[in-house]
Amino acid sequence: MTNQQSWHLRELLWPTVLLATVVGLDIALGPDVPLNGSYALAAVLAAALTSPRRTAVMGGLAVVLSVASATWNDSFLTTGWSVRLMLCTGLAVLAFVLARIRDTKEAALRHMTVVANTAQRALLRAIPREVGPLAVATRYVSATHEALVGGDLYEVAASPYGVRVLVGDVRGKGLDAVQLAGTVLGAFRKSAYEEPSLPALASDLDAVVTAVGGDEDFVTALVAEFHDDGTATFVNLAHHEPVLVTADGAPSFVATGEPVPPLGMGPTAESVTTSWPVGARMLFYTDGLVEARDRSGIFFDLPGNASALMQGDLEEALDRLLGALREHGGATVRDDVALLLLEHRPG
């Protein structure tokens, strides 16, 4: 038996149990309390769990047993038996119709999900594992069911001025947030190669958000630029500071300067340059990581979990961090989480 066949049998388990239970009660109660009109409740349950074809099978079985109930209730061709048989048949037909409607809607949803996922994969392109002096790993966990991405964003560009990184979080959720995130990413992919300074790049992004966003739309963002000499330059637009992890020291937040207003609110950006040693790792992230709460309302402890980012390769480190996040929040992600982990490689 294949896994698919086994799954189909499991789909029919509870409808079969319900049908057997109702038939058993009908036999036990006798002709004084006939229940054959309710046999098709099993088909109604099947309509919510399985395909129209298997729902029809369950409905047909219910009707056959409803006919056979005349033998143990001694009610063949009586008015009550006939009415209950028609009720059972009507419920079986209704269950089949409901199953067809559900199946059609699910097929449409699957189609739309494929289309949305294709568009979303184009929005967040696959980032190479090595860009200049950086090794790179990314993760995106969407809080929206059946979606790959939402309003969080990240991108890496090997520009003539250094490897440039963008991590951001669009205010709000849903399609509008995804559209604005796509606009910001498109602007970054162009300006990252043209603007010689990060403040000028931030101004370009702000102009785009201001032009296409609404009055209350904004994007928190962190723009970084990594150079071959081991230095990194940052412009912080109301975003979280990245975490730096070294092999011989405790995790620390990178000083990126005083945050200025987010994109869309006319920030006057200033850059800050710092150094980071070869072999160190730097984590960029969005709100969903540090604002996740457990059942007691306690926030996720990023510093306490960041030291594990030095264990294993970059992919394993991010998987371990997301595992800790899900364990903290009870396996439920309530907000989008975008993660970008960089390692400074020698040479």
C-alpha positions as semicolon CSV with decimal commas, in nm:
position;residue;x (nm);y (nm);z (nm)
1;M;0,000;0,000;0,000
2;T;0,139;0,338;-0,100
3;N;0,156;0,636;0,132
4;Q;-0,114;0,809;-0,073
5;Q;-0,350;0,511;-0,040
6;S;-0,283;0,496;0,331
7;W;-0,365;0,867;0,361
8;H;-0,692;0,820;0,173
9;L;-0,793;0,540;0,411
10;R;-0,719;0,766;0,708
11;E;-0,945;1,031;0,554
12;L;-1,234;0,783;0,565
13;L;-1,161;0,659;0,916
14;W;-1,377;0,904;1,111
15;P;-1,672;0,900;0,866
16;T;-1,667;0,518;0,884
17;V;-1,655;0,527;1,264
18;L;-1,947;0,771;1,270
19;L;-2,153;0,555;1,031
20;A;-2,083;0,239;1,231
21;T;-2,175;0,418;1,554
22;V;-2,509;0,547;1,422
23;V;-2,598;0,209;1,272
24;G;-2,506;0,038;1,597
25;L;-2,725;0,276;1,796
26;D;-3,011;0,222;1,551
27;I;-2,991;-0,154;1,599
28;A;-2,958;-0,123;1,976
29;L;-3,251;0,117;2,015
30;G;-3,479;-0,084;1,790
31;P;-3,785;0,024;1,595
32;D;-3,904;0,261;1,867
33;V;-3,621;0,511;1,788
34;P;-3,526;0,461;1,421
35;L;-3,211;0,650;1,315
36;N;-3,165;0,545;0,953
37;G;-3,236;0,899;0,833
38;S;-2,914;1,019;0,998
39;Y;-2,682;0,758;0,844
40;A;-2,573;1,013;0,581
41;L;-2,416;1,232;0,851
42;A;-2,107;1,019;0,783
43;A;-2,107;1,145;0,422
44;V;-2,140;1,504;0,543
45;L;-1,832;1,452;0,760
46;A;-1,651;1,292;0,465
47;A;-1,729;1,600;0,255
48;A;-1,511;1,804;0,489
49;L;-1,225;1,552;0,489
50;T;-1,189;1,377;0,157
51;S;-1,258;1,391;-0,218
52;P;-1,603;1,407;-0,385
53;R;-1,560;1,052;-0,516
54;R;-1,492;0,905;-0,173
55;T;-1,770;1,120;-0,028
56;A;-2,006;0,968;-0,286
57;V;-1,895;0,620;-0,183
58;M;-1,965;0,700;0,181
59;G;-2,303;0,851;0,089
60;G;-2,396;0,546;-0,120
61;L;-2,301;0,313;0,165
62;A;-2,517;0,519;0,402
63;V;-2,817;0,493;0,166
64;V;-2,772;0,116;0,123
65;L;-2,760;0,068;0,500
66;S;-3,063;0,294;0,537
67;V;-3,255;0,062;0,303
68;A;-3,128;-0,241;0,492
69;S;-3,239;-0,093;0,824
70;A;-3,593;-0,206;0,741
71;T;-3,485;-0,560;0,822
72;W;-3,391;-0,489;1,183
73;N;-3,656;-0,223;1,238
74;D;-3,931;-0,421;1,063
75;S;-4,041;-0,107;0,880
76;F;-4,007;-0,188;0,510
77;L;-4,219;0,046;0,291
78;T;-4,373;0,220;0,590
79;T;-4,425;0,594;0,566
80;G;-4,169;0,671;0,839
81;W;-3,906;0,446;0,681
82;S;-3,964;0,604;0,339
83;V;-3,932;0,958;0,477
84;R;-3,611;0,871;0,662
85;L;-3,470;0,704;0,351
86;M;-3,540;1,017;0,145
87;L;-3,377;1,228;0,419
88;C;-3,068;1,004;0,414
89;T;-3,052;1,021;0,034
90;G;-3,089;1,398;0,036
91;L;-2,810;1,436;0,291
92;A;-2,587;1,208;0,085
93;V;-2,646;1,418;-0,228
94;L;-2,587;1,739;-0,030
95;A;-2,260;1,597;0,105
96;F;-2,142;1,519;-0,249
97;V;-2,228;1,874;-0,364
98;L;-2,043;2,024;-0,067
99;A;-1,741;1,807;-0,140
100;R;-1,741;1,925;-0,503
101;I;-1,758;2,290;-0,394
102;R;-1,477;2,244;-0,141
103;D;-1,262;2,057;-0,394
104;T;-1,311;2,331;-0,656
105;K;-1,219;2,605;-0,410
106;E;-0,914;2,416;-0,287
107;A;-0,796;2,363;-0,646
108;A;-0,833;2,738;-0,710
109;L;-0,645;2,813;-0,388
110;R;-0,364;2,576;-0,484
111;H;-0,337;2,747;-0,822
112;M;-0,327;3,093;-0,666
113;T;-0,071;2,971;-0,412
114;V;0,157;2,849;-0,691
115;V;0,124;3,185;-0,868
116;A;0,187;3,378;-0,546
117;N;0,484;3,163;-0,451
118;T;0,636;3,209;-0,797
119;A;0,602;3,585;-0,764
120;Q;0,738;3,579;-0,411
121;R;1,040;3,372;-0,510
122;A;1,113;3,634;-0,775
123;L;1,081;3,902;-0,506
124;L;1,346;3,746;-0,282
125;R;1,599;3,607;-0,522
126;A;1,837;3,332;-0,422
127;I;2,156;3,487;-0,285
128;P;2,491;3,323;-0,365
129;R;2,662;3,151;-0,074
130;E;2,975;3,358;-0,131
131;V;2,982;3,726;-0,229
132;G;3,322;3,893;-0,224
133;P;3,481;3,834;0,118
134;L;3,149;3,719;0,266
135;A;2,993;3,380;0,309
136;V;2,613;3,420;0,315
137;A;2,312;3,225;0,441
138;T;1,951;3,342;0,452
139;R;1,619;3,231;0,593
140;Y;1,267;3,368;0,556
141;V;0,973;3,247;0,762
142;S;0,636;3,399;0,677
143;A;0,365;3,432;0,939
144;T;0,102;3,414;0,662
145;H;-0,030;3,064;0,600
146;E;0,062;2,924;0,257
147;A;0,291;3,220;0,181
148;L;0,667;3,222;0,142
149;V;0,733;3,587;0,211
150;G;0,557;3,896;0,343
151;G;0,675;4,250;0,411
152;D;1,028;4,169;0,532
153;L;1,312;4,193;0,282
154;Y;1,683;4,138;0,231
155;E;1,930;4,164;-0,056
156;V;2,305;4,144;-0,118
157;A;2,478;4,326;-0,405
158;A;2,845;4,306;-0,505
159;S;2,878;4,672;-0,604
160;P;3,193;4,855;-0,721
161;Y;3,207;5,018;-0,376
162;G;3,195;4,696;-0,173
163;V;2,944;4,425;-0,092
164;R;2,623;4,605;0,000
165;V;2,350;4,452;0,214
166;L;1,992;4,562;0,274
167;V;1,762;4,424;0,544
168;G;1,424;4,586;0,600
169;D;1,075;4,554;0,738
170;V;0,771;4,714;0,572
171;R;0,504;4,851;0,800
172;G;0,191;4,637;0,784
173;K;0,115;4,299;0,630
174;G;-0,052;4,146;0,330
175;L;-0,026;4,217;-0,039
176;D;0,038;4,590;0,003
177;A;0,341;4,517;0,221
178;V;0,472;4,263;-0,032
179;Q;0,432;4,512;-0,315
180;L;0,616;4,786;-0,127
181;A;0,891;4,540;-0,031
182;G;0,932;4,450;-0,398
183;T;0,957;4,818;-0,491
184;V;1,227;4,881;-0,230
185;L;1,425;4,577;-0,342
186;G;1,407;4,689;-0,705
187;A;1,532;5,036;-0,612
188;F;1,817;4,889;-0,405
189;R;1,926;4,656;-0,685
190;K;1,964;4,961;-0,910
191;S;2,103;5,222;-0,671
192;A;2,348;4,986;-0,500
193;Y;2,559;4,987;-0,817
194;E;2,524;5,358;-0,890
195;E;2,543;5,556;-0,566
196;P;2,897;5,597;-0,430
197;S;2,790;5,644;-0,066
198;L;2,543;5,472;0,164
199;P;2,368;5,798;0,268
200;A;2,302;5,872;-0,101
201;L;2,174;5,517;-0,147
202;A;1,943;5,559;0,153
203;S;1,812;5,885;0,006
204;D;1,727;5,706;-0,319
205;L;1,534;5,438;-0,129
206;D;1,353;5,699;0,078
207;A;1,245;5,884;-0,236
208;V;1,103;5,563;-0,382
209;V;0,906;5,477;-0,066
210;T;0,776;5,833;-0,044
211;A;0,667;5,825;-0,409
212;V;0,485;5,490;-0,410
213;G;0,377;5,449;-0,046
214;G;0,081;5,596;0,133
215;D;0,088;5,864;0,398
216;E;0,133;5,608;0,674
217;D;0,366;5,369;0,490
218;F;0,728;5,338;0,593
219;V;1,010;5,084;0,587
220;T;1,263;5,034;0,864
221;A;1,594;4,935;0,709
222;L;1,959;4,871;0,774
223;V;2,201;4,928;0,487
224;A;2,556;4,796;0,518
225;E;2,868;4,799;0,304
226;F;3,155;4,552;0,352
227;H;3,505;4,621;0,226
228;D;3,807;4,403;0,152
229;D;4,007;4,573;0,429
230;G;3,783;4,421;0,698
231;T;3,572;4,730;0,766
232;A;3,197;4,767;0,745
233;T;2,988;5,082;0,702
234;F;2,628;5,111;0,820
235;V;2,330;5,339;0,780
236;N;2,056;5,259;1,030
237;L;1,705;5,370;0,936
238;A;1,513;5,284;1,257
239;H;1,609;4,915;1,231
240;H;1,756;4,665;1,474
241;E;2,133;4,657;1,510
242;P;2,302;4,342;1,382
243;V;2,466;4,095;1,619
244;L;2,839;4,025;1,590
245;V;2,962;3,685;1,705
246;T;3,331;3,593;1,730
247;A;3,495;3,264;1,817
248;D;3,662;3,399;2,132
249;G;3,406;3,646;2,262
250;A;3,047;3,691;2,367
251;P;2,792;3,812;2,111
252;S;2,756;4,188;2,089
253;F;2,535;4,434;1,905
254;V;2,714;4,631;1,636
255;A;2,713;5,007;1,690
256;T;2,549;5,145;1,378
257;G;2,501;5,502;1,500
258;E;2,189;5,680;1,610
259;P;1,890;5,544;1,418
260;V;1,722;5,800;1,195
261;P;1,358;5,789;1,080
262;P;1,265;5,501;0,850
263;L;1,236;5,513;0,472
264;G;0,935;5,715;0,368
265;M;0,974;5,971;0,646
266;G;1,254;6,184;0,504
267;P;1,555;6,056;0,703
268;T;1,885;6,242;0,698
269;A;2,112;5,941;0,692
270;E;2,462;5,930;0,839
271;S;2,704;5,642;0,805
272;V;2,916;5,473;1,070
273;T;3,221;5,259;0,992
274;T;3,353;4,982;1,215
275;S;3,578;4,678;1,182
276;W;3,500;4,311;1,216
277;P;3,760;4,036;1,237
278;V;3,816;3,757;0,990
279;G;3,613;3,451;1,091
280;A;3,348;3,652;1,276
281;R;2,982;3,618;1,189
282;M;2,720;3,892;1,173
283;L;2,344;3,836;1,196
284;F;2,092;4,074;1,038
285;Y;1,728;4,017;1,132
286;T;1,380;4,168;1,144
287;D;1,120;4,226;1,416
288;G;0,980;3,874;1,408
289;L;1,294;3,740;1,577
290;V;1,332;3,973;1,874
291;E;0,962;4,046;1,930
292;A;0,854;3,682;1,951
293;R;0,702;3,601;2,291
294;D;0,639;3,281;2,477
295;R;0,316;3,201;2,663
296;S;0,436;3,411;2,957
297;G;0,494;3,715;2,738
298;I;0,874;3,691;2,758
299;F;1,063;3,805;2,450
300;F;1,300;3,575;2,263
301;D;1,652;3,598;2,410
302;L;1,863;3,678;2,105
303;P;2,192;3,744;2,292
304;G;2,149;3,418;2,482
305;N;2,103;3,221;2,159
306;A;2,348;3,413;1,939
307;S;2,662;3,238;2,066
308;A;2,540;2,919;1,896
309;L;2,569;3,095;1,560
310;M;2,940;3,007;1,559
311;Q;2,863;2,634;1,568
312;G;2,858;2,444;1,238
313;D;2,826;2,607;0,899
314;L;2,605;2,906;0,831
315;E;2,305;2,700;0,721
316;E;2,317;2,484;1,033
317;A;2,354;2,793;1,252
318;L;2,039;2,954;1,110
319;D;1,842;2,629;1,138
320;R;1,945;2,605;1,501
321;L;1,840;2,964;1,568
322;L;1,499;2,913;1,405
323;G;1,455;2,593;1,604
324;A;1,515;2,787;1,924
325;L;1,268;3,055;1,808
326;R;0,994;2,798;1,741
327;E;1,058;2,628;2,072
328;H;1,031;2,963;2,247
329;G;0,705;3,059;2,077
330;G;0,540;2,718;2,092
331;A;0,607;2,627;1,725
332;T;0,403;2,929;1,610
333;V;0,555;3,218;1,415
334;R;0,330;3,520;1,463
335;D;0,534;3,767;1,256
336;D;0,751;3,742;0,947
337;V;1,115;3,663;1,021
338;A;1,397;3,747;0,779
339;L;1,750;3,637;0,872
340;L;2,079;3,708;0,697
341;L;2,395;3,555;0,843
342;L;2,734;3,668;0,709
343;E;3,080;3,535;0,778
344;H;3,400;3,729;0,709
345;R;3,617;3,490;0,507
346;P;3,991;3,542;0,466
347;G;4,110;3,662;0,127
